[in-house]
């Protein structure tokens, strides 16, 4: 970050702390897409990610006066976000159901010698999102956090350690273990990462629709389409389909990184004193 950008950011934070409405909205706008993308990968469900993002942004806002500028604003914000996400109470049954669906979808016999039905681009896009975000659930939460910071966000070991409040050596160890586990999993199953693998997004549409795995992403897709964002996402997805992707690219170039307008409306309600729709507090 340049000195000029850093100075502008500090000035914005100062005005927000002073209660200037426009600066508060601008600050929330700067952070909302990054926090939503993180929460979506951590939680898998777009609806849960949207609700969690509202709660995280509220915490950022209410703790803004404690920001001392010892790190970048984004690093400080990620620290609040992951502290919330790591302590979020989730039902194990829900997590295991996702794992079961994922395991069933990756059985070799599900693809061997079968002709895949035709699938639309947006349906294949939804499959990729549901599958790639679900695969992250195989990592324990602490490793998932390190993977997201180190691989997806691209943080240094020092910044990642600061976010997770561990030593740089411990962060690098967690990241290395998480990367090895994810690399082995996707290279054994995902046709986007390794062309020899039989699993293809378009082949999995029928299964994912029948299992209900696509429902949250179909809803998000409809939202993005109504907002005029879906065509851009589809074009990017089609370009990525033509190449074998690295583990880093698979997760960095998420198909739904931009927050939907429903989240923006929720943030506006939040700034007026309203609470998020559902209580996801730890």
Beta strands, then each sheet from edge to edge (+ up, - down):
end
